[in-house]
Amino acid sequence: MQNQKLKVSLKLFVLDIIGAIMAAFGLLSVVGEGGQVHPWLVDKTHGAVLMIVGLGLMAWFMFDLLKRIRTQRQSRVRQSVG
């Protein structure tokens, strides 16, 4: 059986990293320590928006990754059957 590498979009991977950073700063703001990083993060609403958008970007990456894994498994099953 041959191991195939899973190809991941570089653009989505970068967006995942950016989403993780946004979610971290958003969480820091929601907890109440965001003002030490930047004055804009004092407002908890800004932090909540950052956190939601960051988590959304990370979820987008995970859904795309799971879709690619499922497609690769299905193609592997078709090759072994045919």
Residue, then its C-alpha position, 0 to 999 in steps of 0.5 A: m500500500q502506497n502512502q500518499k501525501l495530503k496536499v494542503s492549500l498554503k493560503l488556507f494554512v496561512l489563514d489558519i495561523i492568522g485565525a489562531i493569532m486573532a483568536a488568541f488576542g480576542l481571548l486575551s481581550v475578553v478575559g480583560e488583559g487586552g489593554q496591556v497589548h494594545p489600547w484597541l483591545v480594552d473593549k471586550t466587544h472588539g475582543a469577542v469579534l476577533m475571537i469569533v472571526g479567528l475561530g471561524l478561520m480555523a474552522w474553515f481550515m479544518f473543514d477543508l482539511l477533512k474534506r481533502i482527507r475524505t476525498q483521498r480515502q474515497s479515491r484510495v478505496r476506488q483504486s483498491v477495488g478497481 
